[in-house]
Amino acid sequence: MSMTLPHFADAESFRAFRSASSRWLPIALDIARSHELDAGSPHAFATGTNLVVGLADKLILKIFPPLLRAQFLSERVSLTQLAGRLSLPIPEIVAEGTRDGWPYLIITRLAGTLGSEVWPSLPEDQKERLLRQIGETIAAVQRAPFGELAHIEPRWDAFMRTQMQGCRARHTRLGLAPKFLAGLDDLLRDATKLIPMDAPPVILIGEYIPENFLLACNDGQWSLKGLFDFGDVLAGWRDYDLLGPSAFMAAGRPGRVKSLLEGFGYAKLDFELKRRLMALMLLHRASDLNAHICIAGWQDKANDLAELQDLIWPG
């Protein structure tokens, strides 16, 4: 078997390679041994964007293909910049390097239960509690100084312009209902005024979702235990990071929405904020309303984008 990581010209070829862990796990273990680390009991993770393997329940090795080098840079700089600045644990970098042009990070493995395994079965008061903590965590990350993240690409104004230009084509391709597409031009026109393009930027993680949180239970109370995955960090307007928990976790429940926003620092949910959040949700780099809005039957509960924003952010 070749111990060389191959070159891929496109993401589809890489995904096929990633799904066959037997093809790359020996290389991952060789990387671990090159740093004199215990490579016992390896666990290749089936989900995720890059090659990820757990090493002896203590460390995580993430190997990034050259075509996703930007994610490596984002993760490395973010973990370095946020180290020691949050009360919530995040991974620490143990080692880094390059193998056959593929950059990699070896980071500490956090304790806790993956949020996506716990969230669906939690009682409502626990979900509200966690969403308040998530809002507080987002605000804490955004208070951290930039450091090298000030140079992260793309720049916020250029990113927003690109997203606006491709917004209609994207959501048409993804099958958004015509009744929502009909109001898209008006919303994008409002977005140019509602979304600050040159305000002081903050650190945006982009994916505050259950798959990127670890939770722990103490005396029957679930709390955030860790945050990981910093491969899509941006610098930009603060409200952008409310979209993940709004779509995947708040589910249009007034108590959940209130907890998230209050934890974040917003005491008032008015029309302007709803309109800005609706615009940002459509402009998010991973936006796919049909796949991501976790409100049962939402397509039939709203007749246009104005009603949809009231459904997602009631109050």
C-alpha positions, 0 to 999 in steps of 0.5 A, spaced: 500 500 500 502 506 498 504 511 504 503 517 500 497 522 500 494 523 493 492 529 489 485 531 487 483 536 482 476 536 485 472 535 492 468 529 489 474 525 488 476 527 495 470 525 498 470 518 495 477 517 498 475 520 505 469 515 505 474 509 504 478 510 511 482 504 509 486 508 504 488 513 508 488 511 516 495 507 515 498 514 513 494 518 519 497 513 524 504 514 520 504 521 522 502 520 529 508 515 530 512 521 527 511 525 532 512 520 537 504 519 539 500 513 541 497 511 535 493 505 539 486 504 538 485 509 532 478 511 530 476 514 523 470 519 524 466 518 518 463 525 518 466 531 517 469 535 511 477 533 512 480 526 514 479 526 522 482 520 526 481 519 534 488 517 537 488 513 544 481 517 546 486 523 548 488 526 541 485 528 534 489 528 528 485 532 522 489 532 515 486 537 510 487 536 503 490 542 499 484 544 496 481 545 503 488 549 505 484 555 507 480 551 512 487 548 515 489 556 516 482 558 519 483 552 524 490 553 526 489 561 527 483 560 530 485 555 536 491 559 537 488 566 537 482 563 542 486 559 547 485 562 554 480 567 552 474 563 553 471 559 559 468 554 555 474 549 553 476 548 546 482 544 543 489 545 544 494 544 538 499 539 540 503 539 533 502 541 526 506 539 519 505 537 512 505 530 509 505 530 501 502 537 501 497 536 505 497 540 512 495 537 518 493 539 526 494 534 532 489 537 537 487 535 544 480 531 544 475 534 549 471 531 554 463 530 553 457 528 549 456 530 542 450 535 542 447 532 536 446 525 540 443 529 546 439 535 543 433 531 540 431 528 547 432 534 552 426 537 555 424 544 553 427 547 559 434 544 558 434 546 551 432 553 553 438 553 558 443 551 553 441 556 548 442 561 553 449 558 554 450 558 546 448 565 546 453 567 551 458 563 548 458 567 541 458 573 545 464 571 548 468 569 542 466 575 539 469 579 544 476 576 543 481 580 539 483 578 532 490 577 532 492 574 525 484 573 524 484 580 521 487 577 515 482 571 514 479 571 507 474 572 504 473 580 507 466 581 509 464 586 504 467 582 498 463 575 501 457 579 502 457 582 495 458 575 492 453 572 496 448 577 494 450 576 487 449 568 487 443 568 492 437 567 487 441 562 483 443 558 489 436 558 492 432 556 485 437 551 484 436 548 491 428 548 490 426 554 495 418 555 493 416 560 488 412 564 494 419 565 498 423 566 491 418 572 489 420 576 495 428 575 495 429 581 490 426 586 496 429 582 501 436 583 498 435 590 497 433 591 504 439 587 506 444 592 503 442 597 508 440 592 514 447 588 514 453 593 516 459 592 511 464 596 514 462 596 521 468 593 526 468 586 525 468 580 530 470 573 529 465 569 526 465 561 527 459 560 522 457 553 525 454 554 532 450 547 531 449 541 535 454 537 531 460 542 534 458 542 541 460 537 547 455 537 553 455 534 560 450 533 565 451 535 572 445 533 577 440 533 571 442 539 568 445 539 561 451 544 560 456 546 554 462 542 555 466 544 549 466 547 542 470 545 536 471 545 529 474 552 527 475 551 519 470 556 517 471 562 521 470 569 518 471 576 520 464 580 519 457 582 522 456 579 529 449 577 527 451 572 522 453 567 528 446 567 530 443 563 524 446 556 526 442 555 532 436 559 530 435 554 524 438 548 527 436 548 535 431 554 536 426 551 531 421 557 532 419 556 539 419 563 543 422 561 549 428 558 545 429 564 541 428 569 547 434 565 551 438 565 545 438 572 543 438 574 551 444 570 552 447 573 546 445 580 549 439 582 545 433 584 549 429 586 543 427 582 537 424 587 533 422 587 525 429 590 523 433 585 527 428 579 524 429 582 517 436 582 518 437 575 520 432 573 515 437 576 509 443 573 513 440 566 513 439 566 505 446 569 504 449 564 509 455 560 505 451 554 507 444 556 506 439 551 504 432 553 507 429 546 505 434 542 509 436 546 515 430 550 518 427 545 523 420 547 524 415 541 522 411 543 516 414 550 515 413 551 508 406 551 509 406 555 515 408 561 511 406 565 505 412 569 504 419 571 507 416 576 511 411 571 515 417 566 515 421 571 519 416 571 524 415 564 524 423 563 525 424 568 530 417 569 533 416 575 538 
